[in-house]
């Protein structure tokens, strides 16, 4: 096959999955946030929580819809560009993806309509149950998809038949493969951080316009608490994930660290450098002596193998993995800085007055998406040159496709995706620009803290008119 056709097929899948992943990363966290908002409203009767719920519910509906559409399009590539991969790995990944549809997607679809349109039409408890089920469904969906992808990273519980197909032998070993728990926790925390940064940015935007806005204050405060608590936890989870990757995918870690050479007496932690894979060296390297051994082995003098022990044809593209990893980690550190700064300002009772911090929070708004994409690139490119790590090479997974056909479909995807999802993103930003305080409760929605319902207000006006 023409190598250009293979590269274009890889680029097409990378393009579509990059568009897709940002929407689930947002909707997973946002669904849980909606559950918390509605629960707090039911507990406190504070109308601020209700208005925030209604505000973010509309945004969730659009983001969820775009996530579903982009995911469906992406999955069709398994039967077109990557039909050989589907044939060989289908007995394992096919049932797992079917379970995702039969459990998570059906759960979300079944209760989504109630959550979006049922308030005031069904009981409060039933509506809250529907919101909880949608939130649970998004997490369940992430669980199945990450199980599939983790199996491709650390395959387990299978045998091979004469046709080279992966045959399932132990479903528990397949689902709970060695990297799955670490990757699930890391991804879910990333989704929560992504949502917190967006909610915080929107809250900061409205605080800059009106610092007494109760909805803006509440959403900003909640987002900052989440960042302060989850960002350090995510760094710890990422460290555990890295140790798991070192055990099962050491070549990926070598590329992440930029270790072209082996180190017998402690490996440095390279902060910056320019990977030169052709000459197998990291140019202009700036690093901390022995720090990599300390992080990865908890021993300053522990030896670490380098890419000089790996044939060139079995190495991933080092430059991409090296820099995407640093983007992810750098943004993670900035998120923790935002969280800790918010705690400091809260203790000094300046959280809602620190306008410079609000502007910084707005700038940090999209960084969660960037970090998710950088982490995904690190994971997927670092797995190369395999689709199923160590067992099925990428060049052996692609269908017999022609370069002009793949180029045409890739061009069509780029045009349609930027037009469609660009418009959807623009619409979401327009909704975010509106103040949630401008919304009124839905007809028949009880807000005892506010003192009345719209229906009661109308009845009161009618009776006053009768008295006069």
Order of alpha helices (4+ residues) and beta strands (2+ residues): alpha-alpha-alpha-alpha-alpha-beta-beta-alpha-alpha-alpha-alpha-beta-beta-alpha-alpha-alpha-alpha-beta-beta-alpha-alpha
